[in-house]
Every structure is written in C-alpha cells, then in structure tokens.
Amino acid sequence: MKANLKNQHQGNASSPPAAKKNNIRWISFFVILVTLIAAFLFYNRQVSSADEEVKPEVVRETSPAPAAQADLETIVKKLTGRWQRTDGGYIIEIKNPSPDGKIEAAYFNPNPIHVGRSGWQNSAGKIIITVELQDANYPGSLYTLEFFHQEDILRGTYFQAVEKVNYDVEFRRLN
C-alpha cells in the first residue's frame, strides 16, 4: 500500500499544476503569433519590392569627342553587319552608321520585328548602340549594347518591356 501511495504521489508530482499548464499555453500562443507576424512582414516586403517598376538601363547621351573623330568614324563603320545573340537566333542587322549617331537597324526573331528607333552614341569613350523595338509583344523593349571593337562583339542589356525585366546579352558578328 505504501508503494501504491508513493507511486501515486510521484505521478502527481511529475505532472505540472494547472497554472503551469496555462503559462505553457500562453507562451506557445505568443511564439506562434510572433512567428506569424514575422512571416507576414517578410512576405509583404518581398511582394512590395517585386512590385517596384523595373526600368530599362539608360546611357547618358554625349557627342563624339572631336580629337578622336577619325578613329571614332572608323570604329563606328565596323558596326555594319548582322549580329546574332549568343543565347538564341535573335539577329540585329546594322546598316549605314553615320558620324551623327544614326544607324539603320533591323531586328529578327526569326521574323522581322519593327524597330521604332535606333542609334549610337559615344559615352565616355564607349560606343553604345540602342535599338528600341515597337511591335506586338515588344512595345518599348530596348537593347542597350556596347561595341567592343577589338573583340568584335556587342554586349549589354535587353529590357523586355512586357515582363519589365533586364537581361544581360551578347551578340557576335555573323558577317
């Protein structure tokens, strides 16, 4: 009988009193509440930063430096040709680059896509080409490419206006 009373007493001692159970419930409740609030705030910050408007990268326009005009004209003439994007069959064709920053550009994916405007500029000694597309699925999409004449490549960004996303791109000469 003493053994039974001792076991009963020990059993009662190991279970927490009602007040202690209440404290554990409240602590658990607050931990869950704080976790939910933190998750909500983190998710809300992620959504708001994703909603921020992405804009195309723009290069400040400058005119060619007069001292390097002859070299610049020679380099700009090298823009003429067909250039293929290294990650697909996209092609930019450049014709008639002039010293005043004008070029005739065509774009193919693989069919022709209307080019709204195009040109080149000298920005801090770099030749920058811009080709803006104005067609179905391309309204305002913009290529901003630097001409690396020693490597004979065009490298820069493509702003996909529908998705509002900038992509790093590179074009190699086809001919």
Secondary structure, 3 states (H helix, E strand, C coil): CHHHHHHHHHHHHHCCCHHHHHHHHHHHHHHHHHHHHHHHHHHHHHHHHHHCCCCCCCCCCCCCCHHHHHHHHHHHHCCCEEEEECCCCCEEEEECCCCCCCCEEEEECCCEECEEEEEEEEECCEEEEEEEECCCCCCCEEEEEEEECCCCEEEEEEEECCCCEEEEEEEEECC
